[in-house]
Amino acid sequence: MAKETYPTNFPLKHQQKDMRLALELADSFKIDCPTFKSADDQYRKVLDTHGDEDFCAVYEAYKPQVKRAKKE
């Protein structure tokens, strides 16, 4: 992640699909999963641009915040 390369071991698009299915199953049992929902939100932020890369590419959603923090 520090090198900003994401060799694909498990594509982000598959991770997000699995997360979506887990959330749908939880919803069907009326179970609230806020941590799963938050993770899914982050995956979806970079899905269009990094969906074929490893799920570690979710770091791209946080990169601006990380760079700001390094400057401070």
Order of alpha helices (4+ residues) and beta strands (2+ residues): alpha-alpha-alpha
